[in-house]
Amino acid sequence: MNDKVKVCIEKLEKVIIEAIRTTDKYAFQDPAWEIIDEISEVDNPSDAIEPILMLVEKYPLLDYGGPGPFGSFLETYFNKGYEEKLIESIKRKPTEYTIFLLVRIANDTRNPKRQEYMELLKSHSENDCLSDQWKDIIRNYK
């Protein structure tokens, strides 16, 4: 991982911890936009995809936005490797946010991998790490 990306990931983790400590999602979301802009300026910004998903895995309860700074950044790599890394993350440690991101990808009815995404979603319809609300969303998703 690029040193600049590593420093940015460390900054992101600090603002996540602060947002959790203060129970203020904007303590994360506001500075995260600027940090994501820094990542976007490095030579290989896609190097940040997996570390960002790992932060979400590590801190699953934070409201990351809809899609927020992380989702907006990650989705710029749609059809460029992002989906595979998202699936790996969900298989490692599903979170409500990564399931939300998967739903956004599965919304593309023309995507040739949509059935694969739907099966992965449905496989989490009873996952204890998800709220009842998310379990219902998954069960009713078509």
C-alpha positions in Angstrom: 0.0 0.0 0.0 1.2 3.5 -0.9 2.6 5.4 2.1 0.2 8.3 1.4 -2.8 5.9 1.4 -1.5 4.4 4.6 -1.4 7.8 6.3 -4.9 8.6 5.0 -6.2 5.3 6.3 -4.7 6.1 9.7 -6.4 9.5 9.6 -9.7 7.9 8.7 -9.4 5.5 11.7 -8.8 8.4 14.0 -11.9 10.3 12.9 -13.9 7.1 13.1 -12.8 6.6 16.7 -13.6 10.2 17.5 -17.1 9.8 15.9 -17.7 6.7 18.0 -16.4 8.4 21.2 -18.6 11.5 20.7 -21.6 9.6 19.1 -21.5 12.2 16.3 -21.4 10.7 12.9 -20.4 14.0 11.4 -17.2 13.9 13.4 -16.4 11.1 10.8 -18.3 12.2 7.7 -17.2 15.8 7.5 -13.4 15.2 7.8 -13.6 11.9 5.8 -14.6 13.8 2.6 -11.3 15.7 2.8 -9.3 12.6 3.5 -10.9 10.8 0.7 -10.0 13.7 -1.6 -6.4 13.2 -0.5 -6.6 9.5 -1.4 -8.0 10.3 -4.8 -4.9 12.3 -5.6 -2.4 9.5 -5.1 -1.0 7.4 -8.0 -3.1 4.3 -7.2 -6.1 5.4 -5.2 -7.7 2.0 -5.7 -5.1 0.7 -3.2 -7.4 2.2 -0.5 -10.4 0.0 -1.4 -9.6 -2.9 0.8 -8.2 -0.9 3.8 -11.4 1.2 3.8 -13.6 -1.9 3.8 -11.4 -3.3 6.6 -12.1 -0.1 8.6 -15.8 -0.7 8.1 -15.4 -4.3 9.3 -13.4 -3.1 12.4 -16.0 -0.4 13.3 -19.3 -1.8 12.0 -21.7 0.3 14.1 -20.8 3.7 12.8 -23.2 5.5 10.4 -21.0 5.9 7.4 -23.6 7.8 5.4 -25.7 6.7 2.5 -23.4 6.3 0.6 -21.3 8.9 2.4 -17.6 9.5 1.7 -16.6 5.8 1.7 -19.4 4.7 -0.6 -18.9 7.6 -3.0 -15.2 6.8 -3.2 -15.6 3.0 -3.5 -18.3 3.3 -6.2 -15.9 5.2 -8.5 -14.3 1.8 -8.9 -17.5 0.0 -9.9 -16.5 -2.5 -12.6 -12.9 -1.9 -11.7 -12.4 -4.4 -8.9 -14.5 -2.8 -6.2 -17.2 -5.4 -6.3 -14.8 -8.3 -5.7 -13.2 -6.6 -2.7 -16.7 -5.8 -1.3 -17.7 -9.5 -1.7 -14.5 -10.6 0.1 -15.3 -8.1 2.9 -18.8 -9.4 3.3 -17.6 -13.0 3.4 -15.0 -12.1 6.0 -17.2 -9.9 8.2 -20.6 -8.6 7.0 -21.8 -5.3 8.3 -24.9 -3.4 7.7 -22.9 -0.8 5.7 -21.3 -3.4 3.4 -24.7 -5.1 2.9 -26.1 -1.6 2.0 -23.3 -1.2 -0.6 -24.0 -4.7 -2.0 -27.7 -3.7 -2.3 -26.7 -0.7 -4.4 -24.7 -2.9 -6.7 -27.5 -5.5 -6.9 -29.9 -2.7 -8.0 -28.3 -2.8 -11.5 -30.7 -5.3 -13.1 -28.5 -5.4 -16.2 -25.4 -6.5 -14.3 -24.4 -10.0 -15.4 -23.3 -10.8 -11.8 -26.6 -9.6 -10.3 -27.7 -13.2 -9.4 -24.4 -13.8 -7.6 -25.0 -10.6 -5.6 -28.6 -11.6 -4.9 -27.5 -15.0 -3.6 -24.9 -13.4 -1.3 -27.5 -11.0 0.0 -30.1 -13.7 0.6 -27.4 -15.8 2.5 -27.3 -13.1 5.1 -31.1 -12.8 5.7 -30.7 -14.5 9.1 -27.2 -13.2 10.0 -27.1 -12.1 13.7 -24.7 -9.3 13.0 -27.5 -7.5 11.1 -30.5 -5.7 12.6 -34.0 -7.1 12.1 -34.6 -4.2 9.8 -31.8 -5.2 7.5 -32.8 -8.9 7.7 -36.3 -7.8 6.5 -34.8 -5.7 3.7 -32.8 -8.7 2.5 -35.7 -11.1 2.7 -38.0 -8.8 0.8 -35.4 -7.6 -1.8 -36.1 -8.6 -5.4 
